């Protein structure tokens, strides 16, 4: 969550007519049948027989082509997945649409095939005509999406979800006509008006991630957890897709109103921006006091703090992050120290070997060493006394050797 607020607007719907160079040719039915009839002996028909249901209707919800709706066919001759032709595309799935934000691109597979008597593969003209026929449903879906305040995303409404179901029904080989809004799909506003007890005041202070989780829970299970809702709206136990939609848009809007124009910031971001609030040495008692302290400080600065009314996981998480950072630094310094000690040992051995070599040189004519201990100390970056001590240890070892002999 940033301090600035933005609201996404719905794109303009556009029916796009495909050109011949944008759609692959229809697989050859005779070649496909010969391949199957000969158990694969007629190899030329392999790709034609494997073409499958390659034709789709595509709706761009967001992105550069937002609002575009068109007939599409992935190139069955290349044998790749159709989503390679449609980046970020998701197949329409009525079992999952409600509790997941609308994807950037939605596509519906047309149940057409050489082996489908009710609906053979569509020609380009037929595909464009079918897209035009279904276009009002696609536009209803797009216009029915709910912009989520303080974000750049959308949420589902019963009208948008029902339009998606109607498009899926039109794409079957039976081409079922549209039925409109499904009665088992409710809006969050409808549910709250009928059952205000479902509202949790703590929602107003949830950060984005927690609010998204709460929205998903409401969509997927609120009707099952509150039988009175189903009874109030006449939803029977056999309703296949019963759900509360628009939960995310409703939750974000309520929080937006509670903020009353104040910039929002999550507790985690507030802690990160104020290093002294949580340290690696903070105690459990200190961490428990962090949300209240942060909320008071944020309020004094005109900021609407999110996540302060929930468990203090943000403070604990930040302390653990700081501790992990210290442990990582310890490992780094420990490894560097080990390397340094190995280097010191190696260099010490090199210095001693050269001192021993110098000690072995014959003394000058007057009996003084060829190189004095003072000079050797300067060269070895140590004291004269240290060199003398090493020289004495060598002399002592030599005397012991002579005695043993």
Secondary structure, 3 states (H helix, E strand, C coil): CCCCCCECCCCCCEECCCCHHHCCCCCCHHHHHHHHHCCCCCHHHHHHHCCCCCEEEEEECCCCCCCEEEEEECCCCCCCCHHHCCCCEEECCCCCCCCCCCCCEEEEECCCCCCCCCCCCCCHHHHHHHHHHHHHHHHHHHHHCEECCCECCEECCHHHHHHHHHHHHHCCCCCCCCCCCCCCEEEHHHHHHHCHHHCCHHHHHCCHHHHHHHHHHHHHHHHHHCHHHHHHHCCCCCCCCCEEECHHHHHHHHHHHHHCCCEEEEHHHHHHHCCCCCCCCCCHHHHHHHHHHHHHHHHHCCEEEECCCCCCHHHHHHHHHHHHHHHHHHHHHHHHHHHHHHHHHHHHHHHHHHHHHHHCCCCCCCCCCCCCHHHHHHHHCCCHHHHHHHHHHHHHHHHHHHHHC
